[in-house]
């Protein structure tokens, strides 16, 4: 699904009289499966998979730190502005890991779609990017990743955040945790898709195409394809959002209960 998301977000506007490369999510899925096999659906995923464990560890750590910095007592309930600030801090922490992984993933997935083979794999991609533009080449799109993740992590956390009229998260059953996590995924991606589209476009563009960064990407997209182009890949994102985030929340709660059982009061 992630592969289809990036391919839909970055597919160019067709020439007059020519059809789109992919008419939608399911067409992209079908064509990728036919042309590249099952492996084509997972192109470029090695870098995100390697980074996902430390990324989520840093994500929850940053959010917890953001909450504690604003709480006078550990059981204080945050207001929504305070929750937003905690989510923003979490976004800053995770972007350091996310940005290069996203850059590599997007380049490898676009390469697979076009049929050109410039990079033999994630490590080769990193080496070539560094050789061509230094560390800035590897971290291209960091600002857009940060913009996306700040929005994403606020809406990721607040649907499951306890309020005075709700249960503590530790009191929730497995179905409730899954539902809260899935709802968080729907909320976060509903607002994070536009910056994600801009990020994917910018990270896969040839060097020098967008000298003013995301502003040039935004102007080009709206001028050539309209405002709706900012929501390319919406269906693919929504199909993935609920189950992926539900599993993430459940995994976090299970891990926390396990750690509390091993080391009580840690």
N, C-alpha and C positions, 0 to 999 in steps of 0.2 A: 504494500500500500504506500509506503514511504517513497519507493521508487517511482510509482505512478504519480504521486503528488509533485515531486520535483520535475518530472518530465512534462506534466501538464502546465506547471507554472512557468517553465522556461521555453515552451515550444513557440517558435516565431510565428508572426502573423503571415498567413499564406498569401501568395501572389494572387492577383485578380483571376478568378475562374478556377483556382486550385482549392481543393478541400484541406481542412485542417489535418495535421499529421495524426492527431488523436481527437475523436469527436467527444470523448468523455472518459470518465474513470474506467468503466468496464471495457471500453474499446481499447484503452491503453493497456489494461491488464491482459486482454486477449492477445493483442499484437505482440506485447513483450514476451508472453508465454510461448507463442508460436515461433517467434524469431530467435529468442535467446534461451528458451527453456526456463525451468524453475529458477535456475541460478541468476537469470536476468532480473528477477524480482528482488534479488538481494545484493545487486551490484553496489559497491561502495559502502556496504554496511559494516565492514570490519572496523573502520575507525570509530564510528559511533558506538559499536558494541564494546570495544576496548574502553571507551571513555564513559559508558553509561553508569557503571558502578560508582566510580569516584565522583561523577557529575551529580548523581542523586544524593550521595553522601554529603557533598558540599552544599547542595541545594537545601536539604533539610537542616543542615548545620547553620547556614546563613539565615534561614527563616527563623530558626530558634534563637539565634543571636539577636536578630532584629526585634523579636518579641521581648527578649529579656532586657534589652537596652531601654525599652519603653515601659516596662512593668515595674511598679514599686514593690509588688508582692508576686510570687510565682503563680498564684491563682487568679491574678487580675485578668479580666476579659478585655481584649483590645477592641477599640472602635475601628470602623472600616478605614478611616484615614491612617490609623496606626498599622493596620493590617496591610494596607497598600505600601507603606514605608518598609515594613518587614519583607514583603514580597520583592520590592525593588532591590533591597540589600542582597537578598538571595539571588536575584538575577545578575547582579554584579559579580558575585562569587562564581556562578556557574558558567558565565560567558567565557571566562579564561579557558575552560576546558571545551566548551561547546563550539566556539568559533572555528578553530582549525578542523575539528571533526566534521562540521557542517560543510566547510569549504571542500574538503577531500571527497566527502560523500557526493556532493552535487556534481563535481567535475567528473567523477567516475561514472555516475549515472547518466549524465549527458553524453559522455563519450560512448557509452554502450548504446544509446539511442541513435546516435549519428553513424555508428559503424566505424568511426576513426579510432585508432589505437595509439594514443600518445603516452598514456601512463599504463604500465604493466600491473600496477597495484597500488595500495595506499602508501607504502614506503617510497616507491618510485615517484609517486605524485608529490610527496613532501620534498624529496630531494630536488626534483625539477623546479618546484615552486620557489624553494630557497635559493637555488642557483640563479633563477631568472630575476627574482625581486627581493631576495633576502627574507628576513623574518616577517616583513610587512606583507609579502606575497602569501605566506602561510596563513596569516591572520586577516586577510582581506575580508571585509564584511563584518568586522567585529562590532562596529557601532550599530549596524542594523540588527545583528544578533542580540545585542544588548537591549535595543528598543523592543524587539519581539519578546525577549525573555522577561523584561520587567512587566509587561502587560500579561504575559502568559502565566507568570508565577503568582501574581496577585489573584487572578481568576482561578488559578489552580488550587490555591489554598482556602479561599474564603467560603466556598460551599460546604467544606467539611469543618470549618472553624466553629467551635462551640460558642454559643451565646447564652445569656442568663436563662433562656427558656428551653435550652436544648441539653441533651446528655453530654457528658464528657466523652471525648473520643474513645477513651479506654473502656467505657461502658457499652459501646456499640457492638452489635452482633456482626458476624461476617457479611451477611447480606446488606446490612446498613453501611458498612465500610465500603463494600464494592459499589453500592449505589452512590455514596458520597464521592468516591474517587472518580467514578464514571461521569457523574454530573460535573465535577471539577474539570474533567477533560473537555466536555462539551463547551462549558463556559470559557475556558482559557483559549481554545482554538477559534471560537467564534469571533474573538476580538484580535487574535494574534495572526490571523491569516494574511491581512494586507502587508504588515512588515515582513512576514515570512516570504511572500511572493517577491517583494522588493529585494530581500536578502538573496534569494535563490538567483534572481536575474543578475544582480550585481556580482555575486561570487563566480558565476559562470561566464561573465562577459570577457571579451578580449581586453588585454591591458590598454588603458587609455580611453576606452569607449565612453566611460562616464566620469569625466574629470571632477565633477562636483558631487560625486557620490549619489546617495539615494534620491536627491532632488532631481537629478537628470533621469534616473530610472523612472521615477514617478511621473515626470512630465511626458516622457516618451510613451509610457504605458497608457496614460489617460488620453494623450493626443491620438495615438494610433488605434487603441482598442477600447477606450472608454473606461468608466469607473468600474464596471463589472469585472474587468481584467484583474483587479486587485483581489478577487476572490477565486482565482483559478485554483483548481484542485480541491474545492470546498467539499465535494462528495467524498473524495479519498480521505481527506482529513477527518471528516465526521465518522466515517466507517472505523477508522483506527482509534479515534479519541476516547470513546467510552471504555472499551475493553482494556486498552493499554494503560490508561490512568487508574482504572479500577484495580488492576493487578499491581500497579505501583503502590497505591495506598495500602492494599492488603499486605503486600510484602514488607512495607515499612512497619506496620502495626505488629505483624508476626515477629519481625526482627526485634522490635522494641520489647515485646513481652518476653521473648527468649532471653535477651540480655538482662532484663530485670529479674528473670528467674535465676540466671547464672550469678549475676552480681547485683543483689538487691540494693536499692538506694544509690546506684551509680549516677 
